[in-house]
Amino acid sequence: MARTGGQVGGHRFALALCALAACGYALLPAAATGQTRIQFPTTPPTAAAAAPTVTIPGAATTPVNPYVGAAAPGGVAPFDPYSASGSAAYQFWSGVTPPTTGGLVAQPAGSLGATTPLPAATGSFPTYGPPPPTPTPPSQFILPNGAAPQFDLTQSIRFIQDIRLRHTYVAGGNDPNDLGINDSEVAITFTVPNFLTTGQPLFISPAFALHLWDGPKMLPADLPPNAYSAYLDFQWASDPALQVGAELGFRIGVYTDFRTMNQYSLRLQGLGLGVFRLTPTLTAKIGVMYLDRNKIKILPAGGLLWTPTPHVRFDIFFPQPKLSSYLMTVGKSEVWWYLAGEYGGGAWTIQRADGISDRVDINDIRVSAGLEWLGPRFNAFAEAGFVFKRQVIYVVRPQDSFDPGDTWMVRAGISF
């Protein structure tokens, strides 16, 4: 039978209703229909193309902070290469600076690798740049009752920091006013952590020195063959992260040949510096040093500490400037070279050849060049230089004062 147009339209309408019903059934939740729906995964959107990377030949994979060095694995604070050279103020004050812990130090191009691990190195308090990241301590022990521990050994500072030995030889001669000097010194540094709740340690250093004098010859003046220095140092510095801080020192000691002991044999000395961190690489210091010598009692002290790169340090500090620069790495140890100047000498009470008790100053200016070895087990240095502007000044008999001739010196030391 032939279909009419109305029949054809009815069939099309019925098919459309069936399609709409099927779509509505598919949109119902699975819980409402009691059936389990199968959902086909859709194709994820195409990810945006990553930005192209540019590789610089010879560049390190991890950038190194030019102020604090590379970060060590596990969050260990980076090693400060300048701390081993030391603050000029502390070098002037005690000859050897208080130590600090270390981690890694960045090396210049051409050295043995990008970084060299250094377990520890001695040095002064950092006085420039941003503070290093705080090390992440291991998990603390928990007491049986769940209370926190009373102390954390991971945050402790060892009580005995180091032992230091140093010898200085100033050449003499055959002229009547020549004076040869041999100085042998030994010192040990102890640490009091968190001194007066400041968060910074106090360094205490007892020391003893033997001074051997050769000369003068055939002059009215005379010196005993030896004298001694026994003293106790106290050193403290504020948090280096502060914009404004301080470095303080105090020394009490006995300086004599032990044949003349009086009120002048006991000398008190002091150091006071204000520290101002101007930029991450530039620090200013200003203050005074109380030397308590017979000729000079007080010296102004101050200058700038500039560290343009992690491998160069300009310590433009009066009265002891120093320029230090990284030289090479040997195994796990660093070698630095330096140029330095200082106001040398000291003051003692002595007994003259005729039995008269006197006081004597030995003053000079020294410039030197040397090498520093900074290693995980010990530090050492050796230097040679020129000594000039020398004076030997007597107090009881000032007419016997004389000026020794210019000469040369060598000095070496070790700390461990």
Secondary structure, DSSP 8 states (H G I E B T S, - for coil): ----HHHHHHHHHHHHHHHHHHHHHHHS-HHHHTS---------------------TT--SS--BTTTB---GGG-----TTTTT--HHHHHHHSS---EE--EEE--TTSSSSEEE-SEE------SSS-------------TTS---S--GGG---SEEEEEEEEEEE---SSTT--EEEEEEEEEEEEESSGGGSSS-EEEEEEEEEEEEE---SSS----SEEEEEEEEEEEE--TTSSEEEEEEEEEEEEE-SS--STTTEEEEEEEEEEEEEETTEEEEEEEEE---SS--EEEEEEEEEEEETTEEEEEEES--EEEEEEEEETTEEEEEEEEEEEEEEEEEEE-TTS-EEEEEEEEEEEEEEEEEE-SS-EEEEEEEEEEEEEEEESSSGGG-B----EEEEEEEEE-
